[in-house]
Amino acid sequence: MRNKEMLLIPGPTPVVDSIYDAMGEETRSHTDPRFVAIYKEAIEKTKKMFNTDGEVFVVSGSGTIAMEMALVNTVASGEKLLVISQGYFGDRFIKIGEAFGIEVDVIQSEWGKQVSPQEVENKLKTGNFKAVTITHADTSTGVAANLEELLPVIKKYGALVILDGVCATTAMEEDMSKTFGEGGSIDVVLTGSQKAIGVPPGLAIVAFNQSALDARAKIERVPAYYCDIYNWLPIMHDPGKYFATPPVNLIYAYNEGMRLVLEEGMERRYRRHTTYGKSVRSALAVYGMNALAKEEAAAATLSCILYPEGLDDAAFRANLAKKGLIVAGALAHLAGKAFRIGHMGNTPADMLEKAITLIGETLIEMGYSVDVTKAVEVFHSVQEAEEVVSK
């Protein structure tokens, strides 16, 4: 990697050379047949990634645009939406829904914990909810949603499932052909380019299955223009057509990113991320730095790590930055009490190992007595154990 710093935040993530090289190719017209072919290829790869025969949308925008696109095309003004929130970004659906006149109800877990299926069932019993949003991995808490438990309950009540995969896609399973319970599946997945996919920021990616497309067909008028999927469908079918100018060079990069994802293989990529997450959390625990989320609820892509007593957050992260390691501060009431570290995308294992070493050395410099050698040994031992299990 030609990156000068170790960018281990909840996103963007480190970018590999082949993606940089693709992004640096000559900028061509968005109607140039050579670009059109690449865009079309990227769209087809996206369908393979989600394992869907529905429609996918790869457009210029952030993860928040993807959230908005997912919501306004499935839930009409006045209809009911249930938001399952396990942190800061789950809460964002509340404001998006309210902005479009959607009747929003919410179940919020204690930070660091998962919403239980029973809580969801109790809420769904109370009325006709059109859809339920789930944040697969919340970047504020490092908590993963348990889809195996939640999906059967939601489908029992006939609601659409809108999955926020911004910090999970390609690292945690989001197979749209998979059935949960009595034939139910994920109806919409939304994500961005800059996290586990490993491409620079700037692309919003949304996938709709047939049930979600049917929901759009029943909405007479969507209160949006850019986010109306009916304006994008002709372009996704024929990228040579025009609606809004695509980010040409970013599409080059995304197509290469998708090539790397599919070449690695989805199952292998899922296992790698699970192993990285466990390895990092176990190693940091040697320093007395424990994850907010218990292991059974922890995301594969990032971890929110609680500080030992008395550690100065700003000084700690500034000292790491001087060494070339960038981690993120915590949000809301955890600000100053924890930091967040990403372990996803195309980040190599040796970068994560180096991060464990630098964190230990920084703690020593700040007056804490920690065993760096042991932490690195734990990092390797967990990886070895997980590799044995996955074979």
Secondary structure, DSSP 4 states (H G I P E B T S, - for coil): ---SSEE-SSSS----HHHHHHHTSPP--TT-HHHHHHHHHHHHHHHHHHT-SSEEEEEES-HHHHHHHHHHTTS-TT-EEEEEESSHHHHHHHHHHHHTT-EEEEEEPPTTSPPPHHHHHHHHTTS-EEEEEEESEETTTTEEP-HHHHHHHHHHTT-EEEEE-TTTTTTS---TT--BTTTB---EEEEESSSTT---S-EEEEEE-HHHHHHHHH-S--S-STT-HHHHHHHHH-TTS-SS---HHHHHHHHHHHHHHHHH-HHHHHHHHHHHHHHHHHHHHTTT--BSS-GGGB-SSEEEEEPPTT--HHHHHHHHHHTTEE-EE--GGGTTTEEEEE--TT--HHHHHHHHHHHHHHHHHTT----HHHHHHHHHHHHHHHHHHH-
